[in-house]
Amino acid sequence: MSSVSQSRPQWDVHRLPSAEDRTFLVTGGNAGIGYFVAEQLAATGALVVLGSRDAAKAEAAMASIHSRVAGADVRHLQLDLADLASLKTAVDRLDLGHLDAVVLNAGVALDDPPRRETENGHELMFGTNHLGHFALTQWLAPLLSAAPAGRIVTVGSFAARSERLDLDDLQSTRDYRPKRTYGRSKLAQMSFAFELDRRLRALDSTVLSVVAHPGGALDSLTPSRPPVRVTPPGERLRALPAGLLVQGKDAGAWPAVRAALDPAVRGGQLWGPRVFGLRGTPRREPVPSHMADRAVAARLWAASGELTGTDPHLGFR
């Protein structure tokens, strides 16, 4: 073992480093994985902004965080990723001089047909999960560039491993299957994030783009956070056998939190749970070849720019 690795402290998910004077935005920070990312980041002393379209749910999340983190500094930003025209205005309302990191977490997952569309006429999951974050990144670029070492953490999904993008049918207009469309929307996010880091490196930008995924994260294994969510004891008890393979959403947040905080993390990396990529403490994973395909990423980037009228590359320096 090298002296460098010996001197580096082991990452402890329960004893996070201080992040006082830093600011983080978590999209979808009012529920699920995003809530626990926000709660854990708030415990570091940072200002955490919850990006959510539902003000009541955001208020409930902030109340829960305040009840668990003494002196937590949390705010709500009205943010609707399905409404592309609203995103620049939302970022302007942040009223910040810089942003240390954004965790691109918010997402829609539909289980059944029919196919649904955003206000902009895009398939709902692809339009929200990928296109909304693609456009948001452009408007956040000046704030991230103004930080000493800004980070973009994209929350991907284990579901993306078995999917491949159909570049001729990105919006599933010909063959809509909800689970596949969801997996492809997450694959699009991850492909974009890796391509973004390549472009940031070409610019010699101080901003990094990193990907994290929660592995297998179940509500039934997640500790209660009233009024955000209450897990009945019976439900948790019945789910305990599944805990051999998967975990709760509190643990599912660990890879994204490490990707946002750990100074050893580098751009273009993928972080996920240690045990088969499904559960456990976060570790770096090899990037699957289909997620790192530059030709696919270039075509996806061009199509996304046309569909949103934005190009995140242009906002960074």
C-alpha positions as CSV (number, residue, x, y, z in Angstrom):
1,M,0.0,0.0,0.0
2,S,1.4,3.4,-0.9
3,S,2.1,6.1,1.7
4,V,-0.5,8.3,0.0
5,S,-3.3,5.7,0.5
6,Q,-2.1,5.1,4.0
7,S,-2.3,8.8,4.9
8,R,-5.7,9.3,3.4
9,P,-8.5,8.9,6.1
10,Q,-11.0,6.2,5.4
11,W,-14.4,7.5,4.2
12,D,-17.0,7.2,7.0
13,V,-20.6,7.6,5.9
14,H,-21.5,8.4,9.5
15,R,-18.8,11.0,10.1
16,L,-18.8,13.3,7.2
17,P,-16.3,16.1,6.8
18,S,-17.4,19.7,7.6
19,A,-18.7,21.6,4.6
20,E,-19.4,24.9,6.4
21,D,-19.5,27.9,4.0
22,R,-20.4,25.6,1.1
23,T,-23.7,25.5,-0.8
24,F,-25.4,22.5,-2.4
25,L,-28.5,22.2,-4.6
26,V,-30.3,18.9,-4.5
27,T,-33.0,18.5,-7.2
28,G,-35.9,16.4,-5.9
29,G,-34.5,17.0,-2.4
30,N,-38.0,16.7,-0.8
31,A,-38.3,12.9,-0.9
32,G,-36.6,9.5,-1.5
33,I,-32.9,9.4,-2.2
34,G,-32.8,13.2,-2.6
35,Y,-34.2,13.8,0.9
36,F,-31.5,11.7,2.5
37,V,-28.8,13.4,0.3
38,A,-30.1,16.7,1.6
39,E,-30.3,15.6,5.2
40,Q,-26.7,14.2,5.2
41,L,-25.3,17.3,3.5
42,A,-27.1,19.6,5.9
43,A,-25.3,17.7,8.8
44,T,-22.0,19.0,7.4
45,G,-22.9,22.6,8.1
46,A,-23.5,23.5,4.5
47,L,-26.4,25.5,3.1
48,V,-28.6,23.0,1.3
49,V,-31.2,24.1,-1.2
50,L,-34.0,21.7,-2.0
51,G,-35.1,21.9,-5.6
52,S,-38.8,20.8,-5.7
53,R,-41.9,21.8,-7.6
54,D,-44.1,21.0,-4.6
55,A,-43.7,23.7,-1.9
56,A,-45.7,21.8,0.7
57,K,-43.5,18.7,0.3
58,A,-40.4,20.8,0.5
59,E,-41.6,22.4,3.7
60,A,-42.2,19.0,5.2
61,A,-38.7,17.9,4.2
62,M,-37.2,21.0,5.7
63,A,-39.1,20.5,8.9
64,S,-37.8,16.9,9.1
65,I,-34.2,17.9,8.5
66,H,-34.5,20.7,11.2
67,S,-35.8,18.1,13.6
68,R,-32.7,15.9,13.1
69,V,-29.9,18.3,12.3
70,A,-29.4,21.1,14.9
71,G,-28.9,24.4,13.2
72,A,-29.5,23.0,9.7
73,D,-29.5,25.7,7.0
74,V,-32.0,24.5,4.4
75,R,-34.0,26.4,1.8
76,H,-36.5,25.6,-0.9
77,L,-36.2,26.5,-4.6
78,Q,-39.3,26.2,-6.7
79,L,-38.1,23.9,-9.5
80,D,-40.0,22.1,-12.2
81,L,-37.7,20.1,-14.5
82,A,-40.6,19.3,-16.8
83,D,-41.1,23.0,-17.6
84,L,-38.0,24.0,-19.5
85,A,-39.0,27.6,-19.9
86,S,-39.0,28.0,-16.1
87,L,-35.5,26.8,-15.4
88,K,-33.5,30.0,-16.0
89,T,-35.9,32.0,-13.8
90,A,-35.6,29.4,-11.1
91,V,-31.8,29.6,-11.1
92,D,-32.0,33.4,-11.0
93,R,-34.1,33.1,-7.8
94,L,-31.2,31.2,-6.2
95,D,-29.6,34.6,-5.6
96,L,-26.2,33.0,-4.9
97,G,-22.7,34.2,-5.8
98,H,-21.5,30.6,-6.4
99,L,-22.7,27.0,-6.1
100,D,-20.3,24.3,-4.8
101,A,-22.2,21.4,-6.1
102,V,-25.5,20.3,-7.6
103,V,-26.9,16.8,-7.1
104,L,-29.0,16.0,-10.2
105,N,-31.4,13.6,-8.4
106,A,-35.0,14.5,-9.2
107,G,-36.8,11.9,-11.4
108,V,-40.0,10.5,-12.6
109,A,-40.6,6.7,-12.7
110,L,-43.8,5.4,-14.2
111,D,-44.9,1.8,-13.9
112,D,-47.8,1.6,-16.4
113,P,-48.9,3.1,-19.7
114,P,-50.2,5.3,-21.1
115,R,-47.2,7.4,-22.4
116,R,-47.3,10.9,-20.9
117,E,-45.7,14.1,-22.0
118,T,-44.2,17.3,-20.3
119,E,-45.6,20.7,-21.0
120,N,-43.0,20.9,-23.8
121,G,-44.3,17.8,-25.5
122,H,-41.5,15.5,-24.5
123,E,-42.0,12.0,-23.1
124,L,-42.3,12.6,-19.3
125,M,-39.5,10.4,-18.0
126,F,-36.9,11.3,-20.7
127,G,-38.1,15.0,-20.6
128,T,-37.8,15.3,-16.8
129,N,-35.0,13.0,-15.9
130,H,-32.6,13.9,-18.7
131,L,-33.7,16.9,-20.7
132,G,-34.7,18.9,-17.6
133,H,-31.3,18.3,-16.0
134,F,-29.5,18.9,-19.3
135,A,-31.0,22.4,-19.6
136,L,-30.7,23.2,-15.9
137,T,-26.9,22.5,-16.1
138,Q,-26.5,25.4,-18.6
139,W,-28.2,27.9,-16.3
140,L,-26.2,26.7,-13.3
141,A,-22.8,26.7,-15.1
142,P,-21.8,30.3,-14.1
143,L,-22.5,29.6,-10.4
144,L,-20.6,26.3,-10.5
145,S,-17.7,27.9,-12.4
146,A,-17.5,30.6,-9.7
147,A,-17.0,28.1,-6.9
148,P,-13.4,27.1,-6.1
149,A,-14.1,23.5,-7.2
150,G,-17.6,23.1,-8.4
151,R,-19.2,19.6,-8.9
152,I,-22.1,18.2,-10.8
153,V,-23.2,14.9,-9.3
154,T,-25.6,13.0,-11.5
155,V,-27.7,10.3,-9.7
156,G,-28.0,7.4,-12.2
157,S,-29.6,4.0,-11.7
158,F,-28.6,0.4,-11.7
159,A,-31.5,0.0,-14.2
160,A,-29.3,1.8,-16.9
161,R,-26.8,-1.1,-17.0
162,S,-29.1,-3.4,-19.0
163,E,-30.4,-0.7,-21.4
164,R,-29.1,0.8,-24.6
165,L,-30.2,4.1,-26.1
166,D,-32.3,4.1,-29.3
167,L,-31.0,7.3,-30.8
168,D,-33.7,7.2,-33.4
169,D,-36.5,6.9,-30.8
170,L,-35.2,8.8,-27.7
171,Q,-38.7,9.7,-26.6
172,S,-40.2,6.2,-27.0
173,T,-42.8,7.3,-29.5
174,R,-42.7,4.1,-31.5
175,D,-42.4,1.5,-28.7
176,Y,-43.3,2.7,-25.2
177,R,-42.5,0.4,-22.3
178,P,-42.4,2.3,-19.0
179,K,-39.6,0.3,-17.2
180,R,-37.4,0.4,-20.3
181,T,-38.1,4.0,-21.0
182,Y,-37.2,4.8,-17.4
183,G,-33.9,2.9,-17.6
184,R,-33.1,4.6,-20.9
185,S,-33.8,8.0,-19.4
186,K,-31.3,7.3,-16.6
187,L,-28.8,5.9,-19.1
188,A,-29.2,9.2,-21.0
189,Q,-28.4,11.1,-17.8
190,M,-25.3,9.1,-17.1
191,S,-24.0,9.2,-20.7
192,F,-24.5,13.0,-20.6
193,A,-22.6,13.3,-17.3
194,F,-19.6,11.4,-18.6
195,E,-19.6,13.4,-21.8
196,L,-19.9,16.7,-19.8
197,D,-16.8,15.8,-17.8
198,R,-14.9,15.2,-21.0
199,R,-15.9,18.6,-22.3
200,L,-15.1,20.3,-19.0
201,R,-11.6,18.7,-19.0
202,A,-11.1,20.0,-22.6
203,L,-11.9,23.5,-21.3
204,D,-9.5,23.1,-18.3
205,S,-12.5,23.9,-16.1
206,T,-12.3,23.6,-12.3
207,V,-15.8,22.0,-12.4
208,L,-16.1,18.2,-12.2
209,S,-18.9,16.0,-13.4
210,V,-19.3,12.7,-11.4
211,V,-21.9,10.0,-11.5
212,A,-23.3,8.1,-8.5
213,H,-26.0,5.5,-8.2
214,P,-27.9,4.2,-5.1
215,G,-27.9,0.5,-6.0
216,G,-31.0,-1.2,-4.7
217,A,-32.9,1.2,-2.4
218,L,-36.3,0.2,-1.0
219,D,-38.8,2.4,0.8
220,S,-39.6,-0.6,3.1
221,L,-36.0,-0.6,4.4
222,T,-35.8,3.1,4.8
223,P,-36.1,4.7,8.3
224,S,-39.1,6.8,9.0
225,R,-38.8,10.6,8.5
226,P,-42.2,12.0,9.4
227,P,-43.9,13.9,7.9
228,V,-41.9,13.0,4.7
229,R,-42.5,9.3,5.1
230,V,-43.4,6.8,7.8
231,T,-42.3,3.2,7.5
232,P,-44.6,1.0,9.6
233,P,-42.6,-1.5,11.8
234,G,-44.4,-4.4,10.2
235,E,-43.4,-3.3,6.7
236,R,-39.8,-2.9,7.7
237,L,-39.8,-6.3,9.5
238,R,-41.2,-8.0,6.4
239,A,-38.5,-6.4,4.3
240,L,-35.6,-7.5,6.4
241,P,-34.7,-10.5,4.3
242,A,-34.3,-8.3,1.3
243,G,-31.7,-6.3,3.3
244,L,-29.2,-9.1,2.5
245,L,-29.2,-7.8,-1.1
246,V,-30.5,-4.2,-1.1
247,Q,-30.8,-1.3,1.4
248,G,-32.9,1.7,2.4
249,K,-32.8,5.0,0.7
250,D,-30.8,6.5,3.5
251,A,-27.9,4.2,2.6
252,G,-28.8,4.7,-1.1
253,A,-27.8,8.4,-0.7
254,W,-24.2,7.6,0.4
255,P,-22.6,7.4,-3.0
256,A,-24.0,10.8,-4.1
257,V,-23.0,12.4,-0.9
258,R,-19.4,11.1,-1.2
259,A,-19.3,12.2,-4.8
260,A,-20.3,15.7,-3.7
261,L,-17.9,15.9,-0.7
262,D,-14.9,13.7,-1.0
263,P,-11.8,15.7,-2.2
264,A,-10.4,12.4,-3.6
265,V,-13.2,12.1,-6.1
266,R,-12.3,12.9,-9.7
267,G,-14.4,13.9,-12.7
268,G,-15.7,11.2,-14.9
269,Q,-15.9,8.6,-12.1
270,L,-18.8,6.4,-11.2
271,W,-19.6,5.7,-7.5
272,G,-22.0,3.1,-6.2
273,P,-22.6,0.7,-3.3
274,R,-19.8,-1.7,-2.4
275,V,-21.6,-5.0,-2.4
276,F,-22.4,-6.1,-6.0
277,G,-23.3,-2.5,-6.7
278,L,-26.5,-3.0,-4.7
279,R,-25.9,-2.2,-1.1
280,G,-23.2,-1.1,1.3
281,T,-20.8,1.8,1.7
282,P,-19.8,3.8,-1.5
283,R,-16.9,2.8,-3.7
284,R,-15.6,3.7,-7.1
285,E,-16.9,1.4,-9.9
286,P,-15.6,0.9,-13.5
287,V,-17.7,2.7,-16.0
288,P,-19.6,0.3,-18.3
289,S,-18.5,0.7,-21.9
290,H,-22.0,1.6,-23.2
291,M,-22.1,4.5,-20.8
292,A,-18.7,5.8,-22.0
293,D,-19.4,5.5,-25.7
294,R,-18.3,8.9,-27.1
295,A,-20.1,8.5,-30.4
296,V,-23.4,7.8,-28.7
297,A,-22.8,10.6,-26.2
298,A,-22.1,13.1,-29.0
299,R,-25.4,12.2,-30.8
300,L,-27.3,12.4,-27.6
301,W,-25.8,15.8,-26.7
302,A,-26.7,17.2,-30.1
303,A,-30.3,15.9,-29.9
304,S,-30.7,17.1,-26.4
305,G,-29.5,20.6,-27.4
306,E,-32.0,20.7,-30.2
307,L,-34.9,19.5,-28.0
308,T,-34.1,22.0,-25.2
309,G,-32.6,24.9,-27.1
310,T,-29.7,24.9,-24.7
311,D,-26.1,23.6,-24.6
312,P,-24.5,23.2,-21.1
313,H,-21.0,23.3,-22.7
314,L,-21.5,27.0,-23.5
315,G,-22.0,28.1,-19.9
316,F,-18.7,26.8,-18.4
317,R,-15.3,28.4,-18.4
